[in-house]
Amino acid sequence: MKRENCWEFMDCGREPGGKRVALLGVCPAAIDMESDGMNHGRAAGRFCWPVEGTLCPGEGEEKTRRCHNCPFFQEVERQEGGSFVRHI
């Protein structure tokens, strides 16, 4: 099963070297190495919901609650099944 990172799934172009970095900057999730490997992702690519500064609105718990409705969040949860990491 191919496990995409958020920038691949959402095609935001904010990964290092991405097509929208000059306009929007590099996404903090794409360089957050503290979360590297979480839910089988690169950096925080499959654990982006708690990362501040992504294109998703809100902060803290509010942001995380909104992310539960995100198609990417739901896809990661489905793919990871019982090993899904929602929060640390």
Secondary structure, DSSP 8 states (H G I E B T S, - for coil): -----HHHHHT---STT-TTHHHH---GGGT-GGGTTGGG-STTTT--TT-TTSSS---HHHHHHHHTT-HHHHHHHHHHGGG-----
